[in-house]
Amino acid sequence: RWTTPAPSGFESPTSPMIIERNPYSGIYYAIWNPYARVPGTSEISGRTPLVIAQSRDGINFTDFTVLEGDSTMGFCYPAIGFISKNEMLVSYCFGPVNTAKQLSETRIRRIQVK
């Protein structure tokens, strides 16, 4: 059954986010690029920072943490794989902004969660 569409509270440039539920703990995790201002300009950075947040109900997210914040790089297309109740693998593309290599590499991180 579908509910009436409503704003989620997430704002993001034209880059996809992911929300996944940890099957071991039931906690939801969201990873995305929130809007961020480029320091010293009025420009909005599209793919930096990359942040993660968690939720018990899949609606109200808290504990926002920056995974990647280097403004000279872009980070996008996250994927999540759960290893256990307290560990996950997160992969995403990255690379230097405004170059042919932007988002040309893949990073995989093992993350300990609360």
N, C-alpha and C positions, 0 to 999 in steps of 0.2 A: 504494500500500500504506500502510495506517495503522499507526502504532505505538500502544502502550498509552498511554492518557492519563496525564499526569503534571503536577504544578504547574509553571508557567512561571517563577516567580520574580517576575513582575510582580504588584503589588497595585494596585488601582484602585477608586475608588468607582463608582457607577453612571454611568459615562461611558465611551464607547468609545475604544479605542486603535487605532492603525494600525501595521502593519509592512509596509514596501515594500522591494523590492530595486532598487537602482540598476542599470539595464540596461547602463550604460556602464562601471561599475567592479565590479559584483558585490557591493558592500557593502549590507548590510541596514540600514535605519533604522527605529526605533520611536519613536512620539510618543504620549504618554499623560499622564494626571493621576495621579501617585502620591499615596498618602495623605499629607497634611500636616496638622500640628496648627496651629490658629489661635492665634497668640501670646496668652498671658495667659488661655487657656481650655482646657478639655478637649475642645473641639469639633474635629471633623475637617473640613477644608475639602474640598469635593467637586471643585472644578474649578480649583483653583490649588494648586501651580504647573502649568504645562505644560512637559514636558521632552522632550528628544530624546536618543537613544543610538544607537550603531552596533555592528554585528557583522559579522564576516567569514563566520560559519557560519550565521547566523540563529537561533542558540541562546544564545550567550554575548555579552551586550551590555556595552559599556564606553563611556567618554567621555561620561558623563551631563552634559548641559548644560541649564540652565533657559532656555527660550525666553521664557516669561512668568511673572512671579512676584508681580505686584501683588495683594495679598490683598483689595483692595476690588473686584476684577474676577473674572469667571469666564471660562474658556477651554475650548473643547470642540469635538468633531467635526472632528478634523484630516484633511487630505488632502495628499498629496504628489505633485508632478509633477517629474520630472527633466529638466533642461535639458542637462546635460553630465555628465562624470565628476566635476566639481568644483562644480556648482551645482544647486540645487533650488528649487522654489517650494513653500511650505507655506502652506496656507490653513486657517483655523479661525474659529469663531464666538467672539464675546466680548461682554462688557457688564458693567455694575455689578451686583454680587450683591444679592439680596433686593429687586429692583425688577422692574417689568414689562419693562424693557429688557435684563434679563439674557440674554446670548447672542443679542441681536437684531442685532448687526452682524457683518460678516465682515472679517477682516484677511488680506492676502496678503503674505508676506515672501519675498524672494529671499535664499537662504542659501548662503554659500560653505562647502564642506566640505573636509576634509583630503584 
